[in-house]
């Protein structure tokens, strides 16, 4: 509008210049026919802004590098020691009792390292004391077991004489002679088991492997269990493949494993039948012993192999077991490079599976038999209440043909 000055940014080439420069143009009308403009160049201001932008960029880069350095220092001073403590704790948990953390300075991390080292030293000391005590205990068991052999032999001779003459005794002395004979047999069994355990503790057990048909071993190992099953009104059913299952094993040790498993199956089978299944593949042979008795509670699958462990201490033994049978059986299986595993459920019985390599010294990759039983394959029906029902007639299994009882 007329008479109103105008201010606007623009660019203009100055006298003597070669390029337009930025600035502000101030214009106003002058009279009726003329307009007066005044141009203010902003070159110095633009240079100042560019300089300030460069300064801000440089300061930003410096701050970024400074923050990175601070983060690196924090990581080095805080995170790395904590990570080292975690690694040390992990190595300590795997058995590296000599693991220690370096202590630097007097801050909280140094206190953490000191506490960790004290804990590791205390743990190492206690474990060494336990190992020494365990070694003394094992040596004591071994020495006592060997020292008892001689007096036990003498007592055994005297007990045999008394037992042979019991027909000439009064009823009370005759009964005492029978009790003495049975308890001596149990004591001899316990002593034999203790000697065998002491051999394993001393790493003196050896393996006498030879090619053996595991099916024959399963039949021959059932003699004692078969007599016990007959007294209970039960039987042992064998499900064996038609072809031999030959493996390089120690006959005496495998028979002992199977004998323990079969006696336990009958002992805890509540008068029900037990099932023995044998199978083999190209690398392994397996034997499973299935009972339909009281079963195992959750977590007892590993405890059952502990020495002198019993699921129910109140249960009366009818076979006079020593409590070392399954512990020795587990050691026998490991000596072969094999597996001895357990499965069970309360009221549904249990399964013990022995898996051995067919060639001595080879490593197992799997088992030909499942550990958890398939009730249809075993010919066992389970009622809705969880109690096993009577099995169907033998011979209905699709995979194995039952063998006659020995």
C-alpha positions in Angstrom: 0.0 0.0 0.0 1.1 3.5 -0.6 3.5 5.0 2.0 4.1 1.7 3.8 7.8 0.6 3.9 8.5 -3.0 2.9 11.2 -5.4 4.2 12.0 -8.7 2.4 14.9 -11.1 2.2 16.5 -11.3 -1.2 19.8 -11.8 -3.0 21.7 -9.2 -4.9 24.9 -8.8 -6.8 26.9 -5.9 -5.4 29.1 -3.6 -7.3 32.3 -5.3 -8.1 31.0 -8.6 -7.0 30.6 -11.7 -9.1 27.9 -13.6 -7.3 24.7 -12.6 -5.5 24.8 -12.3 -1.8 22.0 -12.7 0.7 20.5 -9.7 2.5 17.5 -7.7 3.5 15.9 -5.2 1.1 14.2 -2.2 2.8 12.0 -0.2 0.5 9.6 2.7 0.7 7.8 5.1 -1.8 9.5 8.4 -2.3 7.1 11.0 -3.7 4.5 10.1 -6.2 6.7 8.6 -8.8 9.8 7.2 -7.1 10.6 4.3 -4.7 13.7 4.2 -2.5 15.4 0.9 -1.6 18.1 0.2 0.9 20.0 -3.3 0.8 21.5 -4.7 4.0 24.0 -7.6 3.1 24.0 -10.6 5.6 27.3 -12.2 4.5 29.0 -11.8 7.9 25.9 -13.1 9.7 25.7 -16.1 7.4 29.4 -16.9 8.0 28.7 -16.6 11.8 25.8 -19.1 11.6 27.9 -21.5 9.5 30.7 -21.3 12.0 28.2 -22.0 14.9 26.8 -25.0 13.0 30.2 -26.5 12.6 30.9 -25.9 16.2 27.7 -27.6 17.3 28.4 -30.5 15.0 31.9 -30.9 16.4 30.6 -30.6 20.0 28.0 -33.3 19.2 30.6 -35.7 17.8 32.8 -35.1 20.9 29.8 -35.8 23.1 29.0 -39.0 21.2 32.6 -40.3 21.6 32.6 -39.2 25.2 29.4 -41.1 25.9 30.8 -44.2 24.1 34.0 -44.0 26.3 31.9 -43.7 29.4 29.8 -46.7 28.4 33.0 -48.7 27.7 34.4 -47.8 31.1 31.2 -48.7 32.8 31.1 -52.0 31.0 34.7 -52.7 31.8 34.4 -51.7 35.5 31.0 -53.1 36.3 29.6 -55.5 33.6 32.8 -57.4 32.9 33.5 -58.2 36.6 29.9 -59.4 37.0 30.2 -61.5 33.9 33.5 -63.0 35.2 31.8 -63.8 38.5 29.0 -65.6 36.6 31.5 -67.6 34.6 33.4 -68.4 37.8 30.3 -69.6 39.5 29.4 -71.7 36.5 32.9 -73.3 36.4 32.6 -73.8 40.2 29.3 -75.6 39.8 30.8 -78.0 37.2 33.5 -79.1 39.7 36.3 -76.6 39.2 36.8 -76.0 42.9 40.1 -74.2 42.4 38.3 -71.4 40.5 38.9 -67.9 42.0 38.1 -64.3 41.0 40.7 -61.5 40.9 40.2 -58.8 43.5 40.9 -55.2 42.4 40.4 -52.2 44.5 38.1 -51.8 47.5 34.7 -51.1 45.9 31.6 -53.3 45.9 32.9 -55.5 43.1 36.0 -56.2 45.1 33.8 -57.2 48.0 31.8 -59.4 45.7 35.0 -61.1 44.4 36.3 -61.6 48.0 33.0 -63.1 49.1 33.0 -65.4 46.1 36.6 -66.5 46.8 35.8 -67.2 50.4 32.8 -69.2 49.4 34.8 -71.2 46.9 37.5 -71.9 49.4 35.0 -73.0 52.0 33.2 -75.2 49.6 36.5 -76.8 48.4 37.5 -77.4 52.0 34.2 -79.1 52.9 34.2 -81.2 49.8 37.7 -82.4 50.5 36.7 -83.3 54.0 33.8 -85.2 52.7 36.0 -87.0 50.1 38.4 -87.9 52.8 35.6 -89.2 55.1 34.1 -91.1 52.2 37.5 -92.7 51.4 37.9 -93.7 55.1 34.4 -95.1 55.1 35.1 -97.1 51.9 38.4 -98.4 53.3 36.6 -99.3 56.5 33.9 -101.3 54.7 36.5 -103.0 52.6 38.7 -103.9 55.5 35.8 -105.1 57.7 34.4 -107.1 54.8 37.6 -108.9 54.3 38.3 -109.4 58.0 34.9 -110.9 58.6 35.5 -113.6 56.0 37.6 -115.9 58.3 35.3 -115.9 61.4 32.3 -116.2 59.1 33.7 -119.3 57.6 34.2 -120.8 61.0 30.7 -119.9 62.1 29.4 -121.3 58.8 31.0 -124.7 59.5 29.6 -124.9 63.0 26.1 -123.8 61.7 26.2 -126.5 59.0 27.0 -129.1 61.7 24.1 -127.9 63.8 21.7 -127.7 60.8 22.7 -131.3 59.8 21.9 -132.6 63.3 18.6 -130.7 63.8 16.7 -133.9 63.3 18.1 -135.2 66.6 17.3 -132.0 68.5 14.3 -130.8 70.4 11.9 -128.5 68.4 13.2 -125.3 70.0 16.9 -126.0 69.3 16.0 -127.3 65.8 14.2 -124.1 65.0 17.1 -122.1 66.3 19.5 -124.0 64.0 17.2 -123.2 61.0 17.2 -119.5 62.0 20.9 -119.5 62.4 21.3 -121.1 58.9 19.0 -118.6 57.2 20.5 -115.6 58.9 24.1 -116.8 58.0 23.0 -117.0 54.4 21.7 -113.5 54.5 24.9 -112.3 56.3 27.0 -114.0 53.6 25.0 -112.3 50.9 25.4 -108.9 52.6 29.1 -109.5 53.0 29.5 -110.5 49.3 27.6 -107.3 48.2 29.8 -105.2 50.4 33.0 -106.7 49.0 31.6 -106.1 45.5 30.8 -102.5 46.2 34.3 -102.0 47.7 35.8 -103.3 44.5 33.9 -100.6 42.5 34.9 -98.0 45.0 38.5 -99.0 44.6 38.2 -99.1 40.8 39.3 -102.7 40.9 36.3 -104.2 39.1 37.2 -105.9 35.8 35.1 -107.0 32.8 35.4 -110.5 31.4 33.5 -110.1 28.2 32.5 -113.0 25.9 29.9 -113.5 23.2 26.7 -114.6 25.0 23.0 -115.0 24.0 21.2 -112.5 26.3 18.0 -114.4 25.8 19.6 -117.5 27.5 20.9 -115.3 30.3 17.4 -113.9 30.9 16.0 -117.5 31.2 18.8 -118.7 33.4 18.6 -115.7 35.7 15.0 -116.3 36.6 15.5 -119.4 38.8 15.3 -117.8 42.2 12.7 -115.3 41.1 10.6 -118.1 39.6 10.4 -120.0 42.9 9.5 -116.8 44.7 6.8 -116.1 42.1 5.3 -119.6 42.4 5.0 -119.2 46.2 3.1 -115.9 45.6 0.8 -117.4 42.9 2.4 -115.4 40.1 4.5 -116.3 37.1 7.3 -114.7 35.0 6.4 -114.3 31.3 9.2 -114.1 28.7 8.8 -112.2 25.5 11.8 -113.1 23.5 12.6 -112.6 19.8 13.0 -115.8 17.7 16.6 -115.1 16.8 19.5 -115.0 19.3 20.5 -111.7 20.8 24.3 -112.1 21.0 26.4 -109.5 22.8 29.9 -109.3 24.3 29.1 -109.2 28.0 30.4 -110.5 31.3 28.0 -113.4 31.9 28.3 -113.4 35.7 27.6 -109.7 36.0 24.7 -109.6 33.6 23.1 -112.6 35.3 23.5 -110.8 38.6 21.8 -107.7 37.1 18.9 -109.7 35.7 18.5 -111.7 38.9 18.2 -108.6 41.0 15.7 -107.0 38.6 13.6 -110.2 38.5 13.6 -110.7 42.3 12.6 -107.1 42.8 9.8 -107.4 40.2 8.3 -110.4 42.0 9.0 -109.0 45.5 7.2 -105.7 44.7 4.7 -107.1 42.2 1.9 -107.6 44.7 1.3 -111.2 43.5 0.9 -110.2 39.9 2.8 -111.5 36.9 6.1 -110.1 35.7 7.1 -109.7 32.1 10.6 -110.0 30.7 11.2 -108.6 27.2 14.4 -108.8 25.2 15.2 -107.0 21.9 18.2 -106.1 19.9 19.3 -103.9 17.0 22.6 -103.6 15.1 24.5 -101.9 18.0 22.7 -102.7 21.3 20.7 -105.3 23.1 18.1 -104.5 25.8 16.2 -106.3 28.5 13.2 -104.8 30.3 11.6 -106.2 33.4 8.0 -105.1 33.9 6.0 -105.6 37.1 2.4 -104.5 38.0 3.0 -103.8 41.6 3.2 -100.7 43.8 5.2 -98.7 41.3 7.5 -95.7 41.9 6.6 -92.2 43.1 7.9 -89.2 41.1 11.6 -88.7 41.7 12.2 -92.3 42.9 13.5 -93.4 39.5 17.0 -92.3 40.5 16.8 -92.9 44.2 16.0 -96.6 43.7 19.7 -97.1 42.7 21.1 -95.5 45.9 22.8 -97.8 48.4 20.4 -99.1 51.1 17.5 -97.0 49.8 14.0 -98.4 50.2 10.8 -96.9 48.9 8.9 -97.8 52.0 11.0 -98.6 55.1 7.9 -100.1 56.8 7.5 -102.9 54.2 8.7 -106.2 55.5 11.2 -108.0 53.3 10.4 -111.6 52.4 13.6 -112.3 50.5 16.1 -110.8 52.9 17.6 -108.3 50.5 20.7 -106.4 51.4 19.7 -103.0 49.9 22.8 -103.1 47.6 21.4 -105.1 44.7 20.3 -102.3 42.4 23.4 -100.2 43.3 25.6 -103.1 42.3 23.5 -103.7 39.2 24.0 -100.1 38.1 27.7 -100.4 38.6 27.7 -103.6 36.6 25.8 -101.9 33.8 28.2 -99.0 33.7 31.2 -101.3 33.7 29.8 -102.6 30.4 29.3 -99.1 29.1 25.6 -99.7 29.3 22.5 -98.1 30.9 20.2 -99.2 33.7 17.1 -97.1 33.9 13.9 -97.2 35.8 10.3 -96.0 35.2 7.3 -96.3 37.4 4.0 -94.8 38.5 2.1 -95.4 41.8 -0.4 -98.2 41.3 0.8 -99.0 37.8 4.0 -100.9 38.4 7.5 -100.2 37.2 9.9 -101.0 34.4 13.6 -101.5 34.7 15.5 -101.5 31.4 19.0 -102.7 30.9 20.7 -101.6 27.6 24.2 -103.0 26.7 26.4 -102.5 23.6 26.6 -105.6 21.4 30.4 -105.1 21.0 32.4 -104.4 24.2 33.9 -100.9 24.3 31.5 -99.2 21.9 29.3 -96.3 22.9 25.5 -96.6 23.1 23.4 -94.3 21.0 20.0 -95.6 21.9 18.0 -98.6 23.2 16.0 -101.1 21.2 13.3 -101.0 23.9 11.3 -98.0 25.1 11.6 -97.2 28.8 8.0 -96.2 29.3 5.8 -99.3 28.6 3.1 -99.5 26.0 0.3 -101.3 27.9 -0.9 -102.9 24.6 2.5 -104.3 23.8 2.8 -105.8 27.3 -0.7 -107.2 27.2 -1.7 -105.3 30.3 -5.0 -103.4 30.6 -5.3 -100.6 33.1 -8.7 -100.0 34.7 -10.1 -96.5 35.1 -9.1 -96.6 38.8 -5.5 -97.1 37.7 -5.2 -100.8 38.9 -3.9 -103.3 36.4 -6.4 -105.8 35.1 -5.8 -109.4 34.2 -3.6 -109.8 31.1 -4.9 -111.5 27.9 -3.7 -114.8 26.8 0.0 -115.0 25.9 0.9 -114.8 22.2 -1.1 -111.7 21.3 2.0 -109.4 21.3 2.7 -108.3 17.7 6.5 -108.0 18.1 7.8 -110.7 20.3 6.8 -114.3 20.8 6.5 -115.4 24.4 8.8 -118.2 25.5 7.8 -120.9 27.9 8.8 -120.5 31.5 12.0 -122.2 32.6 
